[in-house]
């Protein structure tokens, strides 16, 4: 058996292993995926608003402190 044949078999075994593992995965339903997507967007927007408020506040504080205005 040549090295090339061994490499091809290993590659096909690897692909077969991937397919076998993907069959074991418990996939989300469409409803669960939509709910979790909405939840991620909601948390992201909330975090963005909080960080934006902090940024605005610190900018005003630094401007007032260093620029006297």
PyMOL Python script that loads the backbone (N, CA, C, O; Angstrom):
from pymol import cmd

cmd.read_pdbstr("""\
ATOM      1  N   UNK A   1       0.846  -1.173   0.000  1.00  0.00           N
ATOM      2  CA  UNK A   1       0.000   0.000   0.000  1.00  0.00           C
ATOM      3  C   UNK A   1       0.894   1.239   0.000  1.00  0.00           C
ATOM      4  O   UNK A   1       1.840   1.340   0.781  1.00  0.00           O
ATOM      5  N   UNK A   2       0.586   2.146  -0.860  1.00  0.00           N
ATOM      6  CA  UNK A   2       1.406   3.345  -0.977  1.00  0.00           C
ATOM      7  C   UNK A   2       0.926   4.411   0.001  1.00  0.00           C
ATOM      8  O   UNK A   2      -0.159   4.326   0.576  1.00  0.00           O
ATOM      9  N   UNK A   3       1.763   5.396   0.159  1.00  0.00           N
ATOM     10  CA  UNK A   3       1.440   6.519   1.054  1.00  0.00           C
ATOM     11  C   UNK A   3       0.223   7.277   0.543  1.00  0.00           C
ATOM     12  O   UNK A   3      -0.593   7.763   1.327  1.00  0.00           O
ATOM     13  N   UNK A   4       0.109   7.372  -0.773  1.00  0.00           N
ATOM     14  CA  UNK A   4      -1.001   8.122  -1.365  1.00  0.00           C
ATOM     15  C   UNK A   4      -2.342   7.452  -1.065  1.00  0.00           C
ATOM     16  O   UNK A   4      -3.318   8.134  -0.754  1.00  0.00           O
ATOM     17  N   UNK A   5      -2.396   6.123  -1.155  1.00  0.00           N
ATOM     18  CA  UNK A   5      -3.625   5.395  -0.873  1.00  0.00           C
ATOM     19  C   UNK A   5      -4.000   5.538   0.596  1.00  0.00           C
ATOM     20  O   UNK A   5      -5.176   5.698   0.925  1.00  0.00           O
ATOM     21  N   UNK A   6      -3.019   5.483   1.467  1.00  0.00           N
ATOM     22  CA  UNK A   6      -3.270   5.643   2.897  1.00  0.00           C
ATOM     23  C   UNK A   6      -3.821   7.028   3.192  1.00  0.00           C
ATOM     24  O   UNK A   6      -4.736   7.170   4.003  1.00  0.00           O
ATOM     25  N   UNK A   7      -3.282   8.042   2.549  1.00  0.00           N
ATOM     26  CA  UNK A   7      -3.742   9.408   2.753  1.00  0.00           C
ATOM     27  C   UNK A   7      -5.191   9.564   2.295  1.00  0.00           C
ATOM     28  O   UNK A   7      -5.987  10.210   2.976  1.00  0.00           O
ATOM     29  N   UNK A   8      -5.538   8.979   1.151  1.00  0.00           N
ATOM     30  CA  UNK A   8      -6.916   9.069   0.655  1.00  0.00           C
ATOM     31  C   UNK A   8      -7.879   8.378   1.609  1.00  0.00           C
ATOM     32  O   UNK A   8      -8.957   8.900   1.892  1.00  0.00           O
ATOM     33  N   UNK A   9      -7.494   7.199   2.107  1.00  0.00           N
ATOM     34  CA  UNK A   9      -8.371   6.480   3.036  1.00  0.00           C
ATOM     35  C   UNK A   9      -8.561   7.274   4.328  1.00  0.00           C
ATOM     36  O   UNK A   9      -9.666   7.340   4.867  1.00  0.00           O
ATOM     37  N   UNK A  10      -7.490   7.867   4.813  1.00  0.00           N
ATOM     38  CA  UNK A  10      -7.591   8.661   6.042  1.00  0.00           C
ATOM     39  C   UNK A  10      -8.513   9.856   5.827  1.00  0.00           C
ATOM     40  O   UNK A  10      -9.295  10.215   6.708  1.00  0.00           O
ATOM     41  N   UNK A  11      -8.416  10.456   4.669  1.00  0.00           N
ATOM     42  CA  UNK A  11      -9.259  11.610   4.356  1.00  0.00           C
ATOM     43  C   UNK A  11     -10.726  11.200   4.312  1.00  0.00           C
ATOM     44  O   UNK A  11     -11.580  11.892   4.866  1.00  0.00           O
ATOM     45  N   UNK A  12     -11.025  10.079   3.655  1.00  0.00           N
ATOM     46  CA  UNK A  12     -12.409   9.614   3.566  1.00  0.00           C
ATOM     47  C   UNK A  12     -12.920   9.170   4.937  1.00  0.00           C
ATOM     48  O   UNK A  12     -14.097   9.366   5.242  1.00  0.00           O
ATOM     49  N   UNK A  13     -12.070   8.582   5.759  1.00  0.00           N
ATOM     50  CA  UNK A  13     -12.469   8.180   7.106  1.00  0.00           C
ATOM     51  C   UNK A  13     -12.789   9.431   7.928  1.00  0.00           C
ATOM     52  O   UNK A  13     -13.749   9.447   8.699  1.00  0.00           O
ATOM     53  N   UNK A  14     -11.984  10.469   7.756  1.00  0.00           N
ATOM     54  CA  UNK A  14     -12.222  11.728   8.469  1.00  0.00           C
ATOM     55  C   UNK A  14     -13.576  12.319   8.079  1.00  0.00           C
ATOM     56  O   UNK A  14     -14.330  12.760   8.946  1.00  0.00           O
ATOM     57  N   UNK A  15     -13.885  12.330   6.794  1.00  0.00           N
ATOM     58  CA  UNK A  15     -15.169  12.855   6.321  1.00  0.00           C
ATOM     59  C   UNK A  15     -16.316  12.000   6.854  1.00  0.00           C
ATOM     60  O   UNK A  15     -17.356  12.526   7.252  1.00  0.00           O
ATOM     61  N   UNK A  16     -16.125  10.684   6.861  1.00  0.00           N
ATOM     62  CA  UNK A  16     -17.141   9.792   7.421  1.00  0.00           C
ATOM     63  C   UNK A  16     -17.365  10.040   8.896  1.00  0.00           C
ATOM     64  O   UNK A  16     -18.499   9.997   9.373  1.00  0.00           O
ATOM     65  N   UNK A  17     -16.277  10.301   9.628  1.00  0.00           N
ATOM     66  CA  UNK A  17     -16.400  10.615  11.056  1.00  0.00           C
ATOM     67  C   UNK A  17     -17.172  11.906  11.277  1.00  0.00           C
ATOM     68  O   UNK A  17     -17.979  12.008  12.201  1.00  0.00           O
ATOM     69  N   UNK A  18     -16.919  12.893  10.423  1.00  0.00           N
ATOM     70  CA  UNK A  18     -17.643  14.167  10.531  1.00  0.00           C
ATOM     71  C   UNK A  18     -19.134  13.940  10.319  1.00  0.00           C
ATOM     72  O   UNK A  18     -19.951  14.453  11.083  1.00  0.00           O
ATOM     73  N   UNK A  19     -19.492  13.187   9.303  1.00  0.00           N
ATOM     74  CA  UNK A  19     -20.899  12.916   9.015  1.00  0.00           C
ATOM     75  C   UNK A  19     -21.540  12.158  10.174  1.00  0.00           C
ATOM     76  O   UNK A  19     -22.674  12.451  10.552  1.00  0.00           O
ATOM     77  N   UNK A  20     -20.822  11.187  10.741  1.00  0.00           N
ATOM     78  CA  UNK A  20     -21.353  10.425  11.873  1.00  0.00           C
ATOM     79  C   UNK A  20     -21.606  11.335  13.078  1.00  0.00           C
ATOM     80  O   UNK A  20     -22.620  11.192  13.760  1.00  0.00           O
ATOM     81  N   UNK A  21     -20.696  12.260  13.337  1.00  0.00           N
ATOM     82  CA  UNK A  21     -20.877  13.181  14.466  1.00  0.00           C
ATOM     83  C   UNK A  21     -22.033  14.145  14.219  1.00  0.00           C
ATOM     84  O   UNK A  21     -22.781  14.464  15.143  1.00  0.00           O
ATOM     85  N   UNK A  22     -22.184  14.609  12.983  1.00  0.00           N
ATOM     86  CA  UNK A  22     -23.284  15.532  12.675  1.00  0.00           C
ATOM     87  C   UNK A  22     -24.641  14.857  12.825  1.00  0.00           C
ATOM     88  O   UNK A  22     -25.634  15.527  13.109  1.00  0.00           O
ATOM     89  N   UNK A  23     -24.698  13.545  12.640  1.00  0.00           N
ATOM     90  CA  UNK A  23     -25.956  12.821  12.836  1.00  0.00           C
ATOM     91  C   UNK A  23     -26.336  12.747  14.312  1.00  0.00           C
ATOM     92  O   UNK A  23     -27.507  12.559  14.638  1.00  0.00           O
ATOM     93  N   UNK A  24     -25.361  12.893  15.203  1.00  0.00           N
ATOM     94  CA  UNK A  24     -25.624  12.844  16.643  1.00  0.00           C
ATOM     95  C   UNK A  24     -26.104  14.186  17.196  1.00  0.00           C
ATOM     96  O   UNK A  24     -26.625  14.248  18.309  1.00  0.00           O
ATOM     97  N   UNK A  25     -25.932  15.250  16.427  1.00  0.00           N
ATOM     98  CA  UNK A  25     -26.283  16.591  16.899  1.00  0.00           C
ATOM     99  C   UNK A  25     -27.787  16.724  17.033  1.00  0.00           C
ATOM    100  O   UNK A  25     -28.542  16.292  16.162  1.00  0.00           O
ATOM    101  N   UNK A  26     -28.217  17.331  18.137  1.00  0.00           N
ATOM    102  CA  UNK A  26     -29.636  17.641  18.319  1.00  0.00           C
ATOM    103  C   UNK A  26     -29.834  19.070  17.834  1.00  0.00           C
ATOM    104  O   UNK A  26     -29.434  20.023  18.503  1.00  0.00           O
ATOM    105  N   UNK A  27     -30.450  19.210  16.675  1.00  0.00           N
ATOM    106  CA  UNK A  27     -30.616  20.520  16.065  1.00  0.00           C
ATOM    107  C   UNK A  27     -31.797  21.243  16.686  1.00  0.00           C
ATOM    108  O   UNK A  27     -32.759  20.607  17.117  1.00  0.00           O
ATOM    109  N   UNK A  28     -31.733  22.566  16.734  1.00  0.00           N
ATOM    110  CA  UNK A  28     -32.819  23.383  17.252  1.00  0.00           C
ATOM    111  C   UNK A  28     -33.984  23.396  16.272  1.00  0.00           C
ATOM    112  O   UNK A  28     -33.803  23.262  15.061  1.00  0.00           O
ATOM    113  N   UNK A  29     -35.182  23.559  16.823  1.00  0.00           N
ATOM    114  CA  UNK A  29     -36.334  23.745  15.945  1.00  0.00           C
ATOM    115  C   UNK A  29     -36.284  25.178  15.400  1.00  0.00           C
ATOM    116  O   UNK A  29     -35.529  26.014  15.897  1.00  0.00           O
ATOM    117  N   UNK A  30     -37.086  25.443  14.390  1.00  0.00           N
ATOM    118  CA  UNK A  30     -37.119  26.798  13.827  1.00  0.00           C
ATOM    119  C   UNK A  30     -37.595  27.809  14.868  1.00  0.00           C
ATOM    120  O   UNK A  30     -37.111  28.940  14.917  1.00  0.00           O
ATOM    121  N   UNK A  31     -38.536  27.391  15.688  1.00  0.00           N
ATOM    122  CA  UNK A  31     -39.066  28.291  16.720  1.00  0.00           C
ATOM    123  C   UNK A  31     -37.985  28.615  17.759  1.00  0.00           C
ATOM    124  O   UNK A  31     -37.835  29.770  18.159  1.00  0.00           O
ATOM    125  N   UNK A  32     -37.235  27.598  18.193  1.00  0.00           N
ATOM    126  CA  UNK A  32     -36.152  27.826  19.149  1.00  0.00           C
ATOM    127  C   UNK A  32     -35.063  28.715  18.556  1.00  0.00           C
ATOM    128  O   UNK A  32     -34.550  29.610  19.229  1.00  0.00           O
ATOM    129  N   UNK A  33     -34.717  28.468  17.306  1.00  0.00           N
ATOM    130  CA  UNK A  33     -33.682  29.274  16.652  1.00  0.00           C
ATOM    131  C   UNK A  33     -34.132  30.728  16.521  1.00  0.00           C
ATOM    132  O   UNK A  33     -33.339  31.643  16.742  1.00  0.00           O
ATOM    133  N   UNK A  34     -35.379  30.944  16.168  1.00  0.00           N
ATOM    134  CA  UNK A  34     -35.897  32.306  16.034  1.00  0.00           C
ATOM    135  C   UNK A  34     -35.913  33.006  17.396  1.00  0.00           C
ATOM    136  O   UNK A  34     -35.539  34.174  17.495  1.00  0.00           O
ATOM    137  N   UNK A  35     -36.343  32.298  18.441  1.00  0.00           N
ATOM    138  CA  UNK A  35     -36.379  32.876  19.784  1.00  0.00           C
ATOM    139  C   UNK A  35     -34.980  33.250  20.254  1.00  0.00           C
ATOM    140  O   UNK A  35     -34.770  34.350  20.765  1.00  0.00           O
ATOM    141  N   UNK A  36     -34.036  32.355  20.089  1.00  0.00           N
ATOM    142  CA  UNK A  36     -32.670  32.628  20.542  1.00  0.00           C
ATOM    143  C   UNK A  36     -32.028  33.743  19.727  1.00  0.00           C
ATOM    144  O   UNK A  36     -31.256  34.534  20.267  1.00  0.00           O
ATOM    145  N   UNK A  37     -32.334  33.816  18.437  1.00  0.00           N
ATOM    146  CA  UNK A  37     -31.823  34.903  17.609  1.00  0.00           C
ATOM    147  C   UNK A  37     -32.364  36.245  18.103  1.00  0.00           C
ATOM    148  O   UNK A  37     -31.620  37.219  18.215  1.00  0.00           O
ATOM    149  N   UNK A  38     -33.664  36.286  18.397  1.00  0.00           N
ATOM    150  CA  UNK A  38     -34.281  37.499  18.936  1.00  0.00           C
ATOM    151  C   UNK A  38     -33.645  37.875  20.269  1.00  0.00           C
ATOM    152  O   UNK A  38     -33.385  39.051  20.524  1.00  0.00           O
ATOM    153  N   UNK A  39     -33.393  36.888  21.117  1.00  0.00           N
ATOM    154  CA  UNK A  39     -32.792  37.142  22.425  1.00  0.00           C
ATOM    155  C   UNK A  39     -31.383  37.712  22.286  1.00  0.00           C
ATOM    156  O   UNK A  39     -31.013  38.637  23.010  1.00  0.00           O
ATOM    157  N   UNK A  40     -30.602  37.170  21.368  1.00  0.00           N
ATOM    158  CA  UNK A  40     -29.237  37.679  21.128  1.00  0.00           C
ATOM    159  C   UNK A  40     -29.294  39.116  20.629  1.00  0.00           C
ATOM    160  O   UNK A  40     -28.524  39.960  21.089  1.00  0.00           O
ATOM    161  N   UNK A  41     -30.192  39.404  19.699  1.00  0.00           N
ATOM    162  CA  UNK A  41     -30.331  40.774  19.193  1.00  0.00           C
ATOM    163  C   UNK A  41     -30.752  41.733  20.300  1.00  0.00           C
ATOM    164  O   UNK A  41     -30.238  42.848  20.383  1.00  0.00           O
ATOM    165  N   UNK A  42     -31.675  41.311  21.142  1.00  0.00           N
ATOM    166  CA  UNK A  42     -32.141  42.148  22.241  1.00  0.00           C
ATOM    167  C   UNK A  42     -31.004  42.467  23.220  1.00  0.00           C
ATOM    168  O   UNK A  42     -30.824  43.620  23.612  1.00  0.00           O
ATOM    169  N   UNK A  43     -30.251  41.454  23.606  1.00  0.00           N
ATOM    170  CA  UNK A  43     -29.139  41.658  24.538  1.00  0.00           C
ATOM    171  C   UNK A  43     -28.064  42.534  23.894  1.00  0.00           C
ATOM    172  O   UNK A  43     -27.479  43.387  24.561  1.00  0.00           O
ATOM    173  N   UNK A  44     -27.804  42.330  22.619  1.00  0.00           N
ATOM    174  CA  UNK A  44     -26.798  43.126  21.913  1.00  0.00           C
ATOM    175  C   UNK A  44     -27.198  44.595  21.851  1.00  0.00           C
ATOM    176  O   UNK A  44     -26.371  45.477  22.079  1.00  0.00           O
ATOM    177  N   UNK A  45     -28.449  44.856  21.546  1.00  0.00           N
ATOM    178  CA  UNK A  45     -28.934  46.237  21.488  1.00  0.00           C
ATOM    179  C   UNK A  45     -28.873  46.885  22.871  1.00  0.00           C
ATOM    180  O   UNK A  45     -28.458  48.036  23.003  1.00  0.00           O
ATOM    181  N   UNK A  46     -29.288  46.139  23.906  1.00  0.00           N
ATOM    182  CA  UNK A  46     -29.253  46.676  25.271  1.00  0.00           C
ATOM    183  C   UNK A  46     -27.815  46.984  25.685  1.00  0.00           C
ATOM    184  O   UNK A  46     -27.549  48.043  26.253  1.00  0.00           O
ATOM    185  N   UNK A  47     -26.898  46.076  25.406  1.00  0.00           N
ATOM    186  CA  UNK A  47     -25.487  46.309  25.758  1.00  0.00           C
ATOM    187  C   UNK A  47     -24.945  47.509  24.996  1.00  0.00           C
ATOM    188  O   UNK A  47     -24.193  48.308  25.556  1.00  0.00           O
ATOM    189  N   UNK A  48     -25.314  47.646  23.732  1.00  0.00           N
ATOM    190  CA  UNK A  48     -24.874  48.791  22.935  1.00  0.00           C
ATOM    191  C   UNK A  48     -25.372  50.107  23.497  1.00  0.00           C
ATOM    192  O   UNK A  48     -24.638  51.094  23.533  1.00  0.00           O
ATOM    193  N   UNK A  49     -26.631  50.120  23.938  1.00  0.00           N
ATOM    194  CA  UNK A  49     -27.190  51.345  24.524  1.00  0.00           C
ATOM    195  C   UNK A  49     -26.494  51.698  25.835  1.00  0.00           C
ATOM    196  O   UNK A  49     -26.181  52.863  26.078  1.00  0.00           O
ATOM    197  N   UNK A  50     -26.253  50.700  26.677  1.00  0.00           N
ATOM    198  CA  UNK A  50     -25.572  50.959  27.958  1.00  0.00           C
ATOM    199  C   UNK A  50     -24.159  51.463  27.714  1.00  0.00           C
ATOM    200  O   UNK A  50     -23.744  52.456  28.312  1.00  0.00           O
ATOM    201  N   UNK A  51     -23.412  50.785  26.837  1.00  0.00           N
ATOM    202  CA  UNK A  51     -22.044  51.223  26.548  1.00  0.00           C
ATOM    203  C   UNK A  51     -22.026  52.601  25.892  1.00  0.00           C
ATOM    204  O   UNK A  51     -21.138  53.408  26.169  1.00  0.00           O
ATOM    205  N   UNK A  52     -22.995  52.875  25.027  1.00  0.00           N
ATOM    206  CA  UNK A  52     -23.087  54.191  24.406  1.00  0.00           C
ATOM    207  C   UNK A  52     -23.356  55.277  25.435  1.00  0.00           C
ATOM    208  O   UNK A  52     -22.804  56.375  25.351  1.00  0.00           O
ATOM    209  N   UNK A  53     -24.215  54.964  26.413  1.00  0.00           N
ATOM    210  CA  UNK A  53     -24.509  55.942  27.467  1.00  0.00           C
ATOM    211  C   UNK A  53     -23.266  56.203  28.317  1.00  0.00           C
ATOM    212  O   UNK A  53     -22.965  57.351  28.641  1.00  0.00           O
ATOM    213  N   UNK A  54     -22.547  55.146  28.675  1.00  0.00           N
ATOM    214  CA  UNK A  54     -21.303  55.331  29.423  1.00  0.00           C
ATOM    215  C   UNK A  54     -20.300  56.159  28.629  1.00  0.00           C
ATOM    216  O   UNK A  54     -19.656  57.054  29.176  1.00  0.00           O
ATOM    217  N   UNK A  55     -20.169  55.864  27.356  1.00  0.00           N
ATOM    218  CA  UNK A  55     -19.235  56.595  26.507  1.00  0.00           C
ATOM    219  C   UNK A  55     -19.607  58.070  26.453  1.00  0.00           C
ATOM    220  O   UNK A  55     -18.745  58.941  26.577  1.00  0.00           O
ATOM    221  N   UNK A  56     -20.900  58.349  26.267  1.00  0.00           N
ATOM    222  CA  UNK A  56     -21.357  59.729  26.212  1.00  0.00           C
ATOM    223  C   UNK A  56     -21.091  60.437  27.547  1.00  0.00           C
ATOM    224  O   UNK A  56     -20.621  61.574  27.573  1.00  0.00           O
ATOM    225  N   UNK A  57     -21.393  59.757  28.639  1.00  0.00           N
ATOM    226  CA  UNK A  57     -21.180  60.348  29.960  1.00  0.00           C
ATOM    227  C   UNK A  57     -19.713  60.631  30.236  1.00  0.00           C
ATOM    228  O   UNK A  57     -19.366  61.710  30.715  1.00  0.00           O
ATOM    229  N   UNK A  58     -18.848  59.667  29.936  1.00  0.00           N
ATOM    230  CA  UNK A  58     -17.419  59.879  30.162  1.00  0.00           C
ATOM    231  C   UNK A  58     -16.858  60.960  29.239  1.00  0.00           C
ATOM    232  O   UNK A  58     -15.970  61.714  29.638  1.00  0.00           O
ATOM    233  N   UNK A  59     -17.366  61.039  28.016  1.00  0.00           N
ATOM    234  CA  UNK A  59     -16.929  62.089  27.103  1.00  0.00           C
ATOM    235  C   UNK A  59     -17.290  63.460  27.655  1.00  0.00           C
ATOM    236  O   UNK A  59     -16.475  64.383  27.628  1.00  0.00           O
ATOM    237  N   UNK A  60     -18.521  63.590  28.160  1.00  0.00           N
ATOM    238  CA  UNK A  60     -18.943  64.870  28.750  1.00  0.00           C
ATOM    239  C   UNK A  60     -18.105  65.198  29.985  1.00  0.00           C
ATOM    240  O   UNK A  60     -17.730  66.351  30.199  1.00  0.00           O
ATOM    241  N   UNK A  61     -17.814  64.179  30.795  1.00  0.00           N
ATOM    242  CA  UNK A  61     -17.029  64.385  32.011  1.00  0.00           C
ATOM    243  C   UNK A  61     -15.598  64.835  31.673  1.00  0.00           C
ATOM    244  O   UNK A  61     -15.075  65.766  32.286  1.00  0.00           O
ATOM    245  N   UNK A  62     -14.987  64.181  30.716  1.00  0.00           N
ATOM    246  CA  UNK A  62     -13.618  64.534  30.314  1.00  0.00           C
ATOM    247  C   UNK A  62     -13.589  65.922  29.679  1.00  0.00           C
ATOM    248  O   UNK A  62     -12.683  66.709  29.949  1.00  0.00           O
ATOM    249  N   UNK A  63     -14.570  66.222  28.843  1.00  0.00           N
ATOM    250  CA  UNK A  63     -14.641  67.552  28.232  1.00  0.00           C
ATOM    251  C   UNK A  63     -14.787  68.637  29.300  1.00  0.00           C
ATOM    252  O   UNK A  63     -14.135  69.679  29.223  1.00  0.00           O
ATOM    253  N   UNK A  64     -15.631  68.397  30.282  1.00  0.00           N
ATOM    254  CA  UNK A  64     -15.855  69.378  31.345  1.00  0.00           C
ATOM    255  C   UNK A  64     -14.592  69.521  32.211  1.00  0.00           C
ATOM    256  O   UNK A  64     -14.252  70.626  32.633  1.00  0.00           O
ATOM    257  N   UNK A  65     -13.923  68.439  32.464  1.00  0.00           N
ATOM    258  CA  UNK A  65     -12.761  68.459  33.336  1.00  0.00           C
ATOM    259  C   UNK A  65     -11.559  69.099  32.673  1.00  0.00           C
ATOM    260  O   UNK A  65     -10.881  69.930  33.277  1.00  0.00           O
ATOM    261  N   UNK A  66     -11.289  68.710  31.414  1.00  0.00           N
ATOM    262  CA  UNK A  66     -10.091  69.192  30.745  1.00  0.00           C
ATOM    263  C   UNK A  66     -10.313  70.489  29.965  1.00  0.00           C
ATOM    264  O   UNK A  66      -9.394  71.301  29.852  1.00  0.00           O
ATOM    265  N   UNK A  67     -11.482  70.690  29.442  1.00  0.00           N
ATOM    266  CA  UNK A  67     -11.746  71.867  28.624  1.00  0.00           C
ATOM    267  C   UNK A  67     -12.484  72.951  29.398  1.00  0.00           C
ATOM    268  O   UNK A  67     -12.639  74.075  28.921  1.00  0.00           O
ATOM    269  N   UNK A  68     -12.928  72.603  30.582  1.00  0.00           N
ATOM    270  CA  UNK A  68     -13.607  73.603  31.412  1.00  0.00           C
ATOM    271  C   UNK A  68     -14.951  74.007  30.885  1.00  0.00           C
ATOM    272  O   UNK A  68     -15.492  75.037  31.286  1.00  0.00           O
ATOM    273  N   UNK A  69     -15.501  73.218  29.994  1.00  0.00           N
ATOM    274  CA  UNK A  69     -16.720  73.666  29.376  1.00  0.00           C
ATOM    275  C   UNK A  69     -17.875  72.840  29.684  1.00  0.00           C
ATOM    276  O   UNK A  69     -18.977  73.121  29.213  1.00  0.00           O
TER     277      UNK A  69
END
""", "prot")
cmd.dss("prot")
cmd.show_as("cartoon", "prot")
cmd.util.cbc("prot")
cmd.orient("prot")
